[in-house]
Amino acid sequence: MNYDIFNGDADGIIALLQLRLANPVESELVTGVKRDIGLLTKLTEKVALTKADKLTVLDISMEKNKPGLLKALNEGAGVFYADHHRAGEIPESAHLDAHIDLDADTCTALIIDRLLDGQFHYWAITAAYGDNLIAKGDKLSKAAGLSVERSEQLKELGTLINYNGYGAEVEDLHFHPATLYRALLKYSSPFDVIADKSSPFYRLQHVYQEDMNNALAIEPEHRSEKLSIFELPNEPWARRISGVYGNLLANQNPNSAHAVLTKNRDTTYTVSLRAPLSNKQGAGDICSQFDTGGGRAAAAGINALPKELIVSFIQTVEAFY
């Protein structure tokens, strides 16, 4: 059995998209909302793997999935693992083919792009934009000879695919990530998606603008030279827009950190933290200091930050930067 295990955001979807456009296989898709990052461990808890099984794991932290990875390797399953998040110690195993790159200016889809020698390079550029690697996306677009208009199209598509991954549960999303992946797999080029008026691009374009308009009406709860915090309500639109809204804020003020706090159904908050674009480090380390927190250097989050720890969170962020 083949299992494709991937983050439900733009980077995870497009990383797998490139692999399966290059090498189509029948597989069981294992994915979820962007913050559902324990996908490998969840799978190994439910399924008894064998030496006949092959796992492709994309854009989820190896560190956060170490129990599942070790279980899969001990059972003899072959694991291909590509990611750019905190990995911890990488196990040594003949069954593991690991491609981990923690550079703040890369993403999983760009790792796959290198392995495929740029076979679906426009898709990789789309993923870079979706992962808010805007300067990297612009650089790659220019090197590829794309016009400003064409690069802006890839930026919008990447942003929309990424936007679709945010939510507390899949019911918050407009497309289940597996459904969106299957829909996009029909297109060998992202420009074909944009050319097709019946593609998911146009549905996402419409709902994205509605959600973003709601977010832009929110005033900051906290603003200093080092950090701005915006608080969003416990509403599906807020859960959907939180990540890409954080990216927008980061691009508007690249010398400051930004945090979007979205109220959960209890008394906690989901946190999306963006490091200053001029100093893309520390976000993952900061969020990892809090229970349910983690991420990478430039962008990280906390799934359930208690209200009483918000002041501590602010102090931690401002002390770092």
VEXFI-814070 format. One record per residue (C-alpha): x, y, z; residue number from 1; residue in three letters; chain. Coordinates in steps of 0.05 Angstrom, whole numbers, m for minus. Layout:
BEGIN
<site x="X" y="Y" z="Z" n="NUM" res="ALA" chain="A"/>
...
REM end
This chain:
BEGIN
<site x="0" y="0" z="0" n="1" res="MET" chain="A"/>
<site x="24" y="70" z="m16" n="2" res="ASN" chain="A"/>
<site x="8" y="126" z="33" n="3" res="TYR" chain="A"/>
<site x="16" y="199" z="14" n="4" res="ASP" chain="A"/>
<site x="18" y="239" z="79" n="5" res="ILE" chain="A"/>
<site x="20" y="314" z="70" n="6" res="PHE" chain="A"/>
<site x="4" y="381" z="102" n="7" res="ASN" chain="A"/>
<site x="m61" y="410" z="78" n="8" res="GLY" chain="A"/>
<site x="m30" y="478" z="60" n="9" res="ASP" chain="A"/>
<site x="m2" y="502" z="m7" n="10" res="ALA" chain="A"/>
<site x="68" y="475" z="7" n="11" res="ASP" chain="A"/>
<site x="44" y="405" z="25" n="12" res="GLY" chain="A"/>
<site x="m6" y="399" z="m31" n="13" res="ILE" chain="A"/>
<site x="41" y="425" z="m85" n="14" res="ILE" chain="A"/>
<site x="99" y="383" z="m60" n="15" res="ALA" chain="A"/>
<site x="57" y="321" z="m70" n="16" res="LEU" chain="A"/>
<site x="28" y="348" z="m135" n="17" res="LEU" chain="A"/>
<site x="98" y="352" z="m166" n="18" res="GLN" chain="A"/>
<site x="116" y="282" z="m143" n="19" res="LEU" chain="A"/>
<site x="52" y="250" z="m170" n="20" res="ARG" chain="A"/>
<site x="54" y="289" z="m236" n="21" res="LEU" chain="A"/>
<site x="124" y="260" z="m245" n="22" res="ALA" chain="A"/>
<site x="108" y="191" z="m217" n="23" res="ASN" chain="A"/>
<site x="33" y="174" z="m214" n="24" res="PRO" chain="A"/>
<site x="15" y="119" z="m164" n="25" res="VAL" chain="A"/>
<site x="m48" y="96" z="m130" n="26" res="GLU" chain="A"/>
<site x="m45" y="117" z="m58" n="27" res="SER" chain="A"/>
<site x="m85" y="131" z="4" n="28" res="GLU" chain="A"/>
<site x="m84" y="205" z="20" n="29" res="LEU" chain="A"/>
<site x="m72" y="225" z="92" n="30" res="VAL" chain="A"/>
<site x="m80" y="300" z="105" n="31" res="THR" chain="A"/>
<site x="m121" y="351" z="143" n="32" res="GLY" chain="A"/>
<site x="m122" y="424" z="163" n="33" res="VAL" chain="A"/>
<site x="m56" y="461" z="163" n="34" res="LYS" chain="A"/>
<site x="m46" y="454" z="238" n="35" res="ARG" chain="A"/>
<site x="m60" y="379" z="237" n="36" res="ASP" chain="A"/>
<site x="15" y="362" z="235" n="37" res="ILE" chain="A"/>
<site x="16" y="296" z="273" n="38" res="GLY" chain="A"/>
<site x="m9" y="259" z="211" n="39" res="LEU" chain="A"/>
<site x="44" y="205" z="208" n="40" res="LEU" chain="A"/>
<site x="38" y="186" z="281" n="41" res="THR" chain="A"/>
<site x="m38" y="184" z="276" n="42" res="LYS" chain="A"/>
<site x="m33" y="137" z="216" n="43" res="LEU" chain="A"/>
<site x="14" y="89" z="251" n="44" res="THR" chain="A"/>
<site x="m32" y="87" z="311" n="45" res="GLU" chain="A"/>
<site x="m89" y="63" z="267" n="46" res="LYS" chain="A"/>
<site x="m54" y="20" z="215" n="47" res="VAL" chain="A"/>
<site x="m6" y="m39" z="222" n="48" res="ALA" chain="A"/>
<site x="47" y="m25" z="170" n="49" res="LEU" chain="A"/>
<site x="89" y="m79" z="135" n="50" res="THR" chain="A"/>
<site x="151" y="m82" z="92" n="51" res="LYS" chain="A"/>
<site x="105" y="m78" z="31" n="52" res="ALA" chain="A"/>
<site x="82" y="m8" z="50" n="53" res="ASP" chain="A"/>
<site x="112" y="56" z="23" n="54" res="LYS" chain="A"/>
<site x="101" y="123" z="57" n="55" res="LEU" chain="A"/>
<site x="113" y="191" z="27" n="56" res="THR" chain="A"/>
<site x="113" y="244" z="81" n="57" res="VAL" chain="A"/>
<site x="113" y="318" z="61" n="58" res="LEU" chain="A"/>
<site x="114" y="384" z="99" n="59" res="ASP" chain="A"/>
<site x="102" y="360" z="170" n="60" res="ILE" chain="A"/>
<site x="154" y="364" z="224" n="61" res="SER" chain="A"/>
<site x="195" y="301" z="234" n="62" res="MET" chain="A"/>
<site x="205" y="322" z="306" n="63" res="GLU" chain="A"/>
<site x="130" y="324" z="318" n="64" res="LYS" chain="A"/>
<site x="121" y="256" z="284" n="65" res="ASN" chain="A"/>
<site x="181" y="219" z="313" n="66" res="LYS" chain="A"/>
<site x="139" y="164" z="348" n="67" res="PRO" chain="A"/>
<site x="102" y="148" z="283" n="68" res="GLY" chain="A"/>
<site x="165" y="151" z="241" n="69" res="LEU" chain="A"/>
<site x="203" y="103" z="287" n="70" res="LEU" chain="A"/>
<site x="144" y="56" z="288" n="71" res="LYS" chain="A"/>
<site x="139" y="56" z="212" n="72" res="ALA" chain="A"/>
<site x="214" y="43" z="205" n="73" res="LEU" chain="A"/>
<site x="213" y="m12" z="257" n="74" res="ASN" chain="A"/>
<site x="157" y="m47" z="219" n="75" res="GLU" chain="A"/>
<site x="200" y="m45" z="156" n="76" res="GLY" chain="A"/>
<site x="159" y="6" z="116" n="77" res="ALA" chain="A"/>
<site x="197" y="48" z="67" n="78" res="GLY" chain="A"/>
<site x="192" y="123" z="83" n="79" res="VAL" chain="A"/>
<site x="208" y="181" z="37" n="80" res="PHE" chain="A"/>
<site x="208" y="244" z="80" n="81" res="TYR" chain="A"/>
<site x="216" y="316" z="54" n="82" res="ALA" chain="A"/>
<site x="206" y="376" z="99" n="83" res="ASP" chain="A"/>
<site x="232" y="444" z="122" n="84" res="HIS" chain="A"/>
<site x="207" y="445" z="195" n="85" res="HIS" chain="A"/>
<site x="244" y="427" z="259" n="86" res="ARG" chain="A"/>
<site x="268" y="355" z="251" n="87" res="ALA" chain="A"/>
<site x="304" y="338" z="315" n="88" res="GLY" chain="A"/>
<site x="352" y="279" z="308" n="89" res="GLU" chain="A"/>
<site x="341" y="244" z="242" n="90" res="ILE" chain="A"/>
<site x="338" y="168" z="252" n="91" res="PRO" chain="A"/>
<site x="389" y="126" z="216" n="92" res="GLU" chain="A"/>
<site x="353" y="72" z="177" n="93" res="SER" chain="A"/>
<site x="360" y="37" z="110" n="94" res="ALA" chain="A"/>
<site x="285" y="46" z="103" n="95" res="HIS" chain="A"/>
<site x="287" y="122" z="109" n="96" res="LEU" chain="A"/>
<site x="301" y="170" z="51" n="97" res="ASP" chain="A"/>
<site x="302" y="238" z="85" n="98" res="ALA" chain="A"/>
<site x="308" y="306" z="51" n="99" res="HIS" chain="A"/>
<site x="306" y="358" z="106" n="100" res="ILE" chain="A"/>
<site x="326" y="431" z="94" n="101" res="ASP" chain="A"/>
<site x="315" y="481" z="150" n="102" res="LEU" chain="A"/>
<site x="336" y="543" z="110" n="103" res="ASP" chain="A"/>
<site x="286" y="599" z="123" n="104" res="ALA" chain="A"/>
<site x="283" y="614" z="49" n="105" res="ASP" chain="A"/>
<site x="260" y="545" z="26" n="106" res="THR" chain="A"/>
<site x="198" y="503" z="31" n="107" res="CYS" chain="A"/>
<site x="181" y="430" z="19" n="108" res="THR" chain="A"/>
<site x="157" y="441" z="m53" n="109" res="ALA" chain="A"/>
<site x="224" y="473" z="m69" n="110" res="LEU" chain="A"/>
<site x="260" y="413" z="m40" n="111" res="ILE" chain="A"/>
<site x="219" y="369" z="m86" n="112" res="ILE" chain="A"/>
<site x="232" y="417" z="m144" n="113" res="ASP" chain="A"/>
<site x="307" y="405" z="m135" n="114" res="ARG" chain="A"/>
<site x="298" y="329" z="m133" n="115" res="LEU" chain="A"/>
<site x="257" y="332" z="m197" n="116" res="LEU" chain="A"/>
<site x="306" y="379" z="m232" n="117" res="ASP" chain="A"/>
<site x="253" y="432" z="m241" n="118" res="GLY" chain="A"/>
<site x="205" y="388" z="m279" n="119" res="GLN" chain="A"/>
<site x="144" y="426" z="m253" n="120" res="PHE" chain="A"/>
<site x="180" y="490" z="m233" n="121" res="HIS" chain="A"/>
<site x="121" y="537" z="m241" n="122" res="TYR" chain="A"/>
<site x="84" y="495" z="m189" n="123" res="TRP" chain="A"/>
<site x="144" y="501" z="m142" n="124" res="ALA" chain="A"/>
<site x="144" y="577" z="m150" n="125" res="ILE" chain="A"/>
<site x="69" y="577" z="m134" n="126" res="THR" chain="A"/>
<site x="83" y="539" z="m70" n="127" res="ALA" chain="A"/>
<site x="139" y="588" z="m50" n="128" res="ALA" chain="A"/>
<site x="90" y="645" z="m57" n="129" res="TYR" chain="A"/>
<site x="37" y="606" z="m18" n="130" res="GLY" chain="A"/>
<site x="87" y="594" z="39" n="131" res="ASP" chain="A"/>
<site x="98" y="670" z="41" n="132" res="ASN" chain="A"/>
<site x="168" y="665" z="11" n="133" res="LEU" chain="A"/>
<site x="151" y="726" z="m31" n="134" res="ILE" chain="A"/>
<site x="222" y="750" z="m45" n="135" res="ALA" chain="A"/>
<site x="243" y="678" z="m62" n="136" res="LYS" chain="A"/>
<site x="182" y="671" z="m108" n="137" res="GLY" chain="A"/>
<site x="198" y="736" z="m143" n="138" res="ASP" chain="A"/>
<site x="271" y="715" z="m152" n="139" res="LYS" chain="A"/>
<site x="251" y="648" z="m181" n="140" res="LEU" chain="A"/>
<site x="198" y="680" z="m226" n="141" res="SER" chain="A"/>
<site x="249" y="729" z="m253" n="142" res="LYS" chain="A"/>
<site x="300" y="674" z="m265" n="143" res="ALA" chain="A"/>
<site x="246" y="634" z="m301" n="144" res="ALA" chain="A"/>
<site x="232" y="693" z="m347" n="145" res="GLY" chain="A"/>
<site x="162" y="705" z="m323" n="146" res="LEU" chain="A"/>
<site x="130" y="773" z="m331" n="147" res="SER" chain="A"/>
<site x="106" y="811" z="m270" n="148" res="VAL" chain="A"/>
<site x="34" y="795" z="m289" n="149" res="GLU" chain="A"/>
<site x="48" y="720" z="m294" n="150" res="ARG" chain="A"/>
<site x="86" y="719" z="m228" n="151" res="SER" chain="A"/>
<site x="29" y="756" z="m194" n="152" res="GLU" chain="A"/>
<site x="m18" y="702" z="m220" n="153" res="GLN" chain="A"/>
<site x="25" y="648" z="m187" n="154" res="LEU" chain="A"/>
<site x="27" y="689" z="m123" n="155" res="LYS" chain="A"/>
<site x="m49" y="694" z="m120" n="156" res="GLU" chain="A"/>
<site x="m59" y="620" z="m134" n="157" res="LEU" chain="A"/>
<site x="m8" y="600" z="m81" n="158" res="GLY" chain="A"/>
<site x="m40" y="647" z="m30" n="159" res="THR" chain="A"/>
<site x="m109" y="619" z="m44" n="160" res="LEU" chain="A"/>
<site x="m87" y="546" z="m38" n="161" res="ILE" chain="A"/>
<site x="m53" y="563" z="28" n="162" res="ASN" chain="A"/>
<site x="m114" y="601" z="53" n="163" res="TYR" chain="A"/>
<site x="m157" y="540" z="42" n="164" res="ASN" chain="A"/>
<site x="m116" y="500" z="92" n="165" res="GLY" chain="A"/>
<site x="m131" y="542" z="153" n="166" res="TYR" chain="A"/>
<site x="m186" y="522" z="201" n="167" res="GLY" chain="A"/>
<site x="m197" y="486" z="267" n="168" res="ALA" chain="A"/>
<site x="m227" y="427" z="230" n="169" res="GLU" chain="A"/>
<site x="m239" y="408" z="158" n="170" res="VAL" chain="A"/>
<site x="m311" y="433" z="163" n="171" res="GLU" chain="A"/>
<site x="m283" y="504" z="166" n="172" res="ASP" chain="A"/>
<site x="m250" y="496" z="98" n="173" res="LEU" chain="A"/>
<site x="m280" y="507" z="30" n="174" res="HIS" chain="A"/>
<site x="m245" y="445" z="2" n="175" res="PHE" chain="A"/>
<site x="m219" y="385" z="40" n="176" res="HIS" chain="A"/>
<site x="m144" y="387" z="25" n="177" res="PRO" chain="A"/>
<site x="m148" y="318" z="m7" n="178" res="ALA" chain="A"/>
<site x="m205" y="342" z="m52" n="179" res="THR" chain="A"/>
<site x="m166" y="404" z="m71" n="180" res="LEU" chain="A"/>
<site x="m104" y="363" z="m86" n="181" res="TYR" chain="A"/>
<site x="m143" y="316" z="m131" n="182" res="ARG" chain="A"/>
<site x="m175" y="375" z="m168" n="183" res="ALA" chain="A"/>
<site x="m107" y="407" z="m180" n="184" res="LEU" chain="A"/>
<site x="m74" y="342" z="m202" n="185" res="LEU" chain="A"/>
<site x="m110" y="350" z="m269" n="186" res="LYS" chain="A"/>
<site x="m65" y="409" z="m286" n="187" res="TYR" chain="A"/>
<site x="8" y="401" z="m304" n="188" res="SER" chain="A"/>
<site x="17" y="476" z="m299" n="189" res="SER" chain="A"/>
<site x="m12" y="527" z="m250" n="190" res="PRO" chain="A"/>
<site x="m27" y="572" z="m309" n="191" res="PHE" chain="A"/>
<site x="m76" y="518" z="m334" n="192" res="ASP" chain="A"/>
<site x="m113" y="524" z="m268" n="193" res="VAL" chain="A"/>
<site x="m121" y="599" z="m277" n="194" res="ILE" chain="A"/>
<site x="m142" y="590" z="m350" n="195" res="ALA" chain="A"/>
<site x="m198" y="542" z="m330" n="196" res="ASP" chain="A"/>
<site x="m258" y="583" z="m307" n="197" res="LYS" chain="A"/>
<site x="m287" y="521" z="m273" n="198" res="SER" chain="A"/>
<site x="m225" y="508" z="m231" n="199" res="SER" chain="A"/>
<site x="m221" y="517" z="m154" n="200" res="PRO" chain="A"/>
<site x="m182" y="582" z="m166" n="201" res="PHE" chain="A"/>
<site x="m245" y="623" z="m178" n="202" res="TYR" chain="A"/>
<site x="m285" y="595" z="m120" n="203" res="ARG" chain="A"/>
<site x="m227" y="608" z="m72" n="204" res="LEU" chain="A"/>
<site x="m215" y="677" z="m101" n="205" res="GLN" chain="A"/>
<site x="m286" y="699" z="m84" n="206" res="HIS" chain="A"/>
<site x="m290" y="672" z="m13" n="207" res="VAL" chain="A"/>
<site x="m219" y="694" z="4" n="208" res="TYR" chain="A"/>
<site x="m236" y="767" z="m10" n="209" res="GLN" chain="A"/>
<site x="m298" y="763" z="34" n="210" res="GLU" chain="A"/>
<site x="m258" y="735" z="93" n="211" res="ASP" chain="A"/>
<site x="m200" y="784" z="83" n="212" res="MET" chain="A"/>
<site x="m248" y="843" z="84" n="213" res="ASN" chain="A"/>
<site x="m273" y="820" z="152" n="214" res="ASN" chain="A"/>
<site x="m201" y="815" z="179" n="215" res="ALA" chain="A"/>
<site x="m180" y="883" z="152" n="216" res="LEU" chain="A"/>
<site x="m235" y="916" z="194" n="217" res="ALA" chain="A"/>
<site x="m201" y="892" z="259" n="218" res="ILE" chain="A"/>
<site x="m159" y="941" z="299" n="219" res="GLU" chain="A"/>
<site x="m95" y="916" z="334" n="220" res="PRO" chain="A"/>
<site x="m100" y="894" z="407" n="221" res="GLU" chain="A"/>
<site x="m26" y="909" z="419" n="222" res="HIS" chain="A"/>
<site x="25" y="947" z="378" n="223" res="ARG" chain="A"/>
<site x="97" y="963" z="394" n="224" res="SER" chain="A"/>
<site x="160" y="973" z="353" n="225" res="GLU" chain="A"/>
<site x="174" y="898" z="356" n="226" res="LYS" chain="A"/>
<site x="105" y="865" z="354" n="227" res="LEU" chain="A"/>
<site x="33" y="877" z="331" n="228" res="SER" chain="A"/>
<site x="m23" y="831" z="354" n="229" res="ILE" chain="A"/>
<site x="m91" y="825" z="322" n="230" res="PHE" chain="A"/>
<site x="m148" y="786" z="355" n="231" res="GLU" chain="A"/>
<site x="m200" y="751" z="313" n="232" res="LEU" chain="A"/>
<site x="m266" y="722" z="337" n="233" res="PRO" chain="A"/>
<site x="m287" y="649" z="343" n="234" res="ASN" chain="A"/>
<site x="m317" y="647" z="273" n="235" res="GLU" chain="A"/>
<site x="m303" y="601" z="213" n="236" res="PRO" chain="A"/>
<site x="m282" y="661" z="170" n="237" res="TRP" chain="A"/>
<site x="m231" y="681" z="223" n="238" res="ALA" chain="A"/>
<site x="m201" y="611" z="228" n="239" res="ARG" chain="A"/>
<site x="m195" y="608" z="152" n="240" res="ARG" chain="A"/>
<site x="m162" y="676" z="143" n="241" res="ILE" chain="A"/>
<site x="m115" y="676" z="203" n="242" res="SER" chain="A"/>
<site x="m52" y="650" z="169" n="243" res="GLY" chain="A"/>
<site x="m54" y="689" z="104" n="244" res="VAL" chain="A"/>
<site x="m75" y="751" z="143" n="245" res="TYR" chain="A"/>
<site x="m12" y="743" z="185" n="246" res="GLY" chain="A"/>
<site x="28" y="737" z="121" n="247" res="ASN" chain="A"/>
<site x="m4" y="801" z="94" n="248" res="LEU" chain="A"/>
<site x="13" y="839" z="158" n="249" res="LEU" chain="A"/>
<site x="84" y="814" z="156" n="250" res="ALA" chain="A"/>
<site x="93" y="839" z="84" n="251" res="ASN" chain="A"/>
<site x="64" y="907" z="101" n="252" res="GLN" chain="A"/>
<site x="113" y="919" z="158" n="253" res="ASN" chain="A"/>
<site x="175" y="875" z="148" n="254" res="PRO" chain="A"/>
<site x="213" y="901" z="208" n="255" res="ASN" chain="A"/>
<site x="162" y="878" z="260" n="256" res="SER" chain="A"/>
<site x="137" y="811" z="284" n="257" res="ALA" chain="A"/>
<site x="62" y="799" z="278" n="258" res="HIS" chain="A"/>
<site x="15" y="752" z="314" n="259" res="ALA" chain="A"/>
<site x="m57" y="736" z="297" n="260" res="VAL" chain="A"/>
<site x="m96" y="708" z="357" n="261" res="LEU" chain="A"/>
<site x="m160" y="672" z="339" n="262" res="THR" chain="A"/>
<site x="m208" y="654" z="395" n="263" res="LYS" chain="A"/>
<site x="m220" y="580" z="403" n="264" res="ASN" chain="A"/>
<site x="m285" y="549" z="427" n="265" res="ARG" chain="A"/>
<site x="m258" y="546" z="498" n="266" res="ASP" chain="A"/>
<site x="m219" y="602" z="532" n="267" res="THR" chain="A"/>
<site x="m155" y="591" z="492" n="268" res="THR" chain="A"/>
<site x="m129" y="623" z="428" n="269" res="TYR" chain="A"/>
<site x="m98" y="596" z="364" n="270" res="THR" chain="A"/>
<site x="m36" y="636" z="350" n="271" res="VAL" chain="A"/>
<site x="m4" y="650" z="282" n="272" res="SER" chain="A"/>
<site x="64" y="683" z="292" n="273" res="LEU" chain="A"/>
<site x="106" y="713" z="236" n="274" res="ARG" chain="A"/>
<site x="178" y="734" z="248" n="275" res="ALA" chain="A"/>
<site x="199" y="801" z="218" n="276" res="PRO" chain="A"/>
<site x="214" y="790" z="145" n="277" res="LEU" chain="A"/>
<site x="279" y="829" z="156" n="278" res="SER" chain="A"/>
<site x="299" y="778" z="210" n="279" res="ASN" chain="A"/>
<site x="267" y="712" z="193" n="280" res="LYS" chain="A"/>
<site x="286" y="672" z="254" n="281" res="GLN" chain="A"/>
<site x="259" y="651" z="322" n="282" res="GLY" chain="A"/>
<site x="185" y="641" z="309" n="283" res="ALA" chain="A"/>
<site x="189" y="565" z="317" n="284" res="GLY" chain="A"/>
<site x="233" y="570" z="379" n="285" res="ASP" chain="A"/>
<site x="186" y="621" z="411" n="286" res="ILE" chain="A"/>
<site x="123" y="581" z="399" n="287" res="CYS" chain="A"/>
<site x="156" y="516" z="421" n="288" res="SER" chain="A"/>
<site x="164" y="546" z="491" n="289" res="GLN" chain="A"/>
<site x="88" y="541" z="498" n="290" res="PHE" chain="A"/>
<site x="47" y="477" z="501" n="291" res="ASP" chain="A"/>
<site x="17" y="459" z="432" n="292" res="THR" chain="A"/>
<site x="67" y="506" z="398" n="293" res="GLY" chain="A"/>
<site x="116" y="495" z="342" n="294" res="GLY" chain="A"/>
<site x="136" y="514" z="272" n="295" res="GLY" chain="A"/>
<site x="195" y="540" z="233" n="296" res="ARG" chain="A"/>
<site x="241" y="599" z="239" n="297" res="ALA" chain="A"/>
<site x="200" y="648" z="198" n="298" res="ALA" chain="A"/>
<site x="129" y="626" z="215" n="299" res="ALA" chain="A"/>
<site x="101" y="586" z="273" n="300" res="ALA" chain="A"/>
<site x="39" y="577" z="316" n="301" res="GLY" chain="A"/>
<site x="7" y="554" z="380" n="302" res="ILE" chain="A"/>
<site x="m56" y="513" z="376" n="303" res="ASN" chain="A"/>
<site x="m84" y="530" z="445" n="304" res="ALA" chain="A"/>
<site x="m53" y="589" z="482" n="305" res="LEU" chain="A"/>
<site x="m89" y="602" z="549" n="306" res="PRO" chain="A"/>
<site x="m114" y="674" z="556" n="307" res="LYS" chain="A"/>
<site x="m73" y="684" z="619" n="308" res="GLU" chain="A"/>
<site x="m9" y="669" z="580" n="309" res="LEU" chain="A"/>
<site x="m19" y="723" z="527" n="310" res="ILE" chain="A"/>
<site x="23" y="774" z="567" n="311" res="VAL" chain="A"/>
<site x="78" y="722" z="574" n="312" res="SER" chain="A"/>
<site x="75" y="708" z="499" n="313" res="PHE" chain="A"/>
<site x="82" y="783" z="484" n="314" res="ILE" chain="A"/>
<site x="141" y="789" z="531" n="315" res="GLN" chain="A"/>
<site x="175" y="727" z="500" n="316" res="THR" chain="A"/>
<site x="167" y="754" z="429" n="317" res="VAL" chain="A"/>
<site x="191" y="824" z="445" n="318" res="GLU" chain="A"/>
<site x="250" y="798" z="486" n="319" res="ALA" chain="A"/>
<site x="272" y="756" z="427" n="320" res="PHE" chain="A"/>
<site x="269" y="811" z="375" n="321" res="TYR" chain="A"/>
REM end
